[in-house]
Amino acid sequence: MPLNDPLAACLSKIMNAERVSKTTCLIKPSSKIIKKVLEIMNENMYIGQVKEIQESRGNHLEVDLIQKINNCNVIKPRFNVKNKLFEKYEKRYLPAKDFGIIVVSTSLGIMTHKEAKKKGIGGKLIAYCY
């Protein structure tokens, strides 16, 4: 079965593992975007350490789960958003003000919507987590 959206499959796998109280989750395949989104989730204390495991058939990631995620998913379609319009999407994807993160791809790299607001830049919405 081909993977049309590896990031969506990754976040779905993490959510399913969290729901059944697993402590680790194996993510295959891995990509730069998946690694960066998981790194951002780690920095914001939604998941534990992310280890990259080298294998002959490609690398995969092992994620430590700490049971802090209520919900996370990709945002499709990947909306373009200007700096002033983040609030509209915060209301749409996050349950409350200052609760959760939206991952945004900007010209300065992938970051949370809070960092993008501080830097005064917009970008494309990738995923959310709370």
Backbone hydrogen bonds, N-H to C=O, Kabsch-Sander energy under -0.5 kcal/mol:
donor,donor_aa,acceptor,acceptor_aa,energy
4,N,2,P,-0.7
9,A,5,D,-2.1
10,C,6,P,-2.3
11,L,7,L,-2.6
12,S,8,A,-2.3
13,K,9,A,-2.2
14,I,10,C,-2.2
15,M,11,L,-2.4
16,N,12,S,-2.5
17,A,13,K,-2.2
18,E,14,I,-2.4
19,R,15,M,-2.3
20,V,16,N,-1.3
21,S,18,E,-1.6
22,K,17,A,-2.6
25,C,63,V,-1.8
27,I,25,C,-0.5
27,I,61,L,-3.3
28,K,26,L,-0.6
30,S,59,N,-0.8
35,K,31,S,-2.5
36,K,32,K,-2.3
37,V,33,I,-2.6
38,L,34,I,-2.5
39,E,35,K,-2.2
40,I,36,K,-2.3
41,M,37,V,-2.2
42,N,38,L,-2.2
43,E,39,E,-2.5
44,N,40,I,-1.7
45,M,42,N,-1.8
46,Y,41,M,-2.9
47,I,41,M,-0.8
48,G,64,D,-3.2
51,K,49,Q,-0.5
51,K,62,E,-2.8
53,I,51,K,-0.5
53,I,60,H,-3.3
54,Q,52,E,-0.5
58,G,55,E,-1.4
60,H,53,I,-2.1
61,L,27,I,-2.3
62,E,51,K,-3.0
63,V,25,C,-2.9
63,V,61,L,-0.5
64,D,49,Q,-2.5
65,L,23,T,-3.1
68,K,46,Y,-0.7
73,N,128,Y,-1.8
75,I,126,I,-2.8
76,K,74,V,-0.6
79,F,77,P,-1.6
81,V,123,G,-3.0
85,L,82,K,-1.5
86,F,83,N,-0.9
88,K,85,L,-0.6
89,Y,85,L,-1.0
90,E,86,F,-2.3
91,K,87,E,-2.4
92,R,88,K,-1.3
93,Y,89,Y,-2.6
94,L,90,E,-2.4
96,A,99,F,-0.5
99,F,96,A,-1.3
101,I,129,C,-3.1
103,V,127,A,-3.2
104,V,111,M,-3.5
105,S,124,K,-3.0
106,T,104,V,-0.7
106,T,109,G,-2.3
109,G,106,T,-1.4
111,M,104,V,-2.7
113,H,102,I,-1.7
116,A,112,T,-2.0
117,K,113,H,-2.2
118,K,114,K,-2.1
119,K,115,E,-2.3
120,G,116,A,-0.9
120,G,117,K,-0.5
121,I,116,A,-2.3
123,G,81,V,-2.1
124,K,105,S,-2.5
125,L,79,F,-2.4
126,I,103,V,-3.0
127,A,103,V,-1.2
128,Y,73,N,-2.5
129,C,101,I,-2.6
130,Y,71,N,-2.6
